[in-house]
Amino acid sequence: MAALDPIATDTDILAPMSDLQRHWWASERLSADPALVMPVAVSLRGRLDAQALGAAARAVAQRHESLRTNFGRVAGKPVQIIHSRPREPVVWTQDISDVPEPERPAALREVLAREHGRPLDLARDPLMRLGVVRRAENDFVLALTLHHVVADGWSVDVLWRDLAREYARVLRGGPEPVDAPPPQMRDWVAREQRVARGPKAAAEIAYWRPVLREVRPVGIPGDLPTGEVPPPHRRCTRRFTLPEEVGAALVASAKKFRATPHMIALAAFMRLLGRCAQRPDAAVITLFNRRGAPEVAELVGCVLNFAVIAVSVPPDDGPGPLVRVVRSALLDAYEHQEICAQRIWRETGFSPASVDVMFIFDQEPPADERIFLGDAVLEPHVEAEANERERPGAAAPGIKFRLHLTRAGLTGGIGYDANCYSPAFIDAFVDAYATSLSETVLD
């Protein structure tokens, strides 16, 4: 189906896209990627005024340009189309309290799957939606849907905080806030373009060129026959939860290794890849946020960058050497990630298909950063099933491994091509990672 043309009016602001936005926009015009739709669900137990929440959500969308932005060609140029006001109501509601209680979890999963599975057209659709699902009296699930082109994980935290503040203001009938406007994505894009024209760009390309030259796919062997002509990729995701003691030990081990939990978790993953591929080197794509400057802390937008981390896995003589190798590689990559990876890959002739494994690590904010709507605290919505059924939505081919560190422990998801890997293989892979991580943090 041909991509729709955007709707732009005289009151809209037209601004250049970032390098990553342009990459995703061009990709989405060819084929929508469900993995770029960010589903976030939180539970709320307490009183909730849905009308006030809707007013608060509209105020937040008014505050942050990204939440009222579309993307497309105008006068032949690919641009962000920043609407003067949100074009549609951004909140929907559904009541499932009349469903018999034993059937309610399944009903909720169906509602969330339907909502989070809806495609988002970058040219025409609102790229933020917020749903209120009422399970029972004073028992709700809020379903936030965002497209990655307008937000990243950091942005979600900013959005929830602003929503809580606006909700409190609406409830007490206060006036519109007169706070200074937050940073906007078009300002960040202007900065990105200045950096790309300066000496930093040449230095970063010089750093990455030899790193990328040696990268090769890990090639985790699948357990399903593919035949001479492999079938189209079947994108699937399985959810998992790691043992509680492993998550606690991961945090505790950070001081021991003088590293971050991300570094330690990635080191354990690299060791697993080396074992799977039976070779001493491994490479993954990981993500950084590009928020080194304090002035972008309150920015709602996608300022992520991809980085290829390639290391030689030391022999199994304890976790220390491997953690140090991964720590050094991550720190070096972070020092050289001001230029968008897609721009660097073009300049160096590197194909991201050379890396067939992605590792993403997220960490929940500390407990004292809990967010309240009125008197009720927002809590992550946890599925009743620890190991969720297969579902569309993960990148393929290869493996996409995501780990999320929360106050309750370690959860995650693994995306894979179901024509290459069986559910039993994926479960065994997750178990093997849990073992590798345990060997690292419980040593």
Secondary structure, DSSP 4 states (H G I P E B T S, - for coil): -PPPPPP--TTSEEEEPPHHHHHHHHHHHH---GGGEEEEEEEEES---HHHHHHHHHHHHHH-GGGGEEEEEETTEEEEEE-SS-SS--EEEEE-TTS-GGGHHHHHHHHHHHHHTS---TTTS-SEEEEEEEEETTEEEEEEEEETTT--HHHHHHHHHHHHHHHHHHHHTPPPP-PPPPP-HHHHHHHHHHHHHSHHHHHHHHHHHHHHHT-----PPPSS---SSPPPP-EEEEEEE--HHHHHHHHHHHHHHTS-HHHHHHHHHHHHHHHHHTSSEEEEEEEEE---SGGGTT--S--EEEEEEEEEPPPSS-HHHHHHHHHHHHHHHHHT-SS-HHHHHHHHT--GGG--EEEEEEEPPPGGG--EETTEEEEE---S-SSPPPBS----SSEEEEEEEETTEEEEEEEEETTT--HHHHHHHHHHHHHHHHHHH--
